[in-house]
């Protein structure tokens, strides 16, 4: 079988190094934070009113809580993606 220059190999050799593509943690966490905050803010805006707080307080509180949950879910998604790569 002749050597084909288009053939790829997974073994490192002179001038070749194995490449491992891995996800970017900052992007995963940033997307999780923004998506969680936006969804939490929307939920806080359209949820039933609480008697002891204003609409702005509800929106900010739900956005903050949902942002933390978004960070948690994004970190789990990052770990799964990193394990698969």
N, C-alpha and C positions, 0 to 999 in steps of 0.2 A: 504494500500500500504506500504510494508516494506521499511525501509530506505536503499537506495542503496549507498554504499560509492563511486561508480563511478559517481554518479549524481552530477552535478555542480549546484551551486547556485550563483545568482548575488547579493544576499543580504549579507552584511558584518555580520560576527558573530565572536565568540571568535577564535582568530587565523587566521581569514580570513580578507582580506582587498580588496576592489574593485581595480582592476588594469585597468589603462587606458594606452593603448599603443599609443604613439604619435611619429610622425616622428622627425628626427634629423635635426634641422635647418642648422647646419654647413655643413652637407653632401649635402643637397639640394643646398645651395649657392655655395659650392665648385664645384659640378658637373655643375651647371649653368655657373659659371665663366669659367671653363676649356672648356666646350663644346662651349660656345659663342666665346671664344678667338680663338680656333682652327678653327671653321667655318669662323670667320671673317678674320683670317689670310689666309685661303685658298681662300676666296672670294677676298681679297686684292691682292693676288698673280696672280690670273687668270682674274681679271677685266681689262678693258681697261686702258692704261697708261694715267696718267695726265701729262700735259705739264710742270707744275712747281714743281713737286716733284719726288723723286727717287722711285724705287720699294720698297726699305726697308721702307721708310717713309709711303708709302701707306699700306703696310702689317701691320706695327705697329699701324697705325691710325685705320684701319678697325678692327684689333684684339681688340683694346681698346674699341671702340664703341660697337662692338658685345659682348664683355665681360660684359659691363654694361647692354646691353639688355638681355643677358643670366641671369644676376643676377636678373633683374626685373621679367623675366618669371619664374625663379626658386622660387622667393619669393611668387609669385601668386600661383604656384603649391604647395608650402608648406602650404599656408593658406587654400587652398582647401583640401589638405590631412589632415591637422590638424582639420578642421571642420568636416570631415567625421569620424574621430576616436573618 
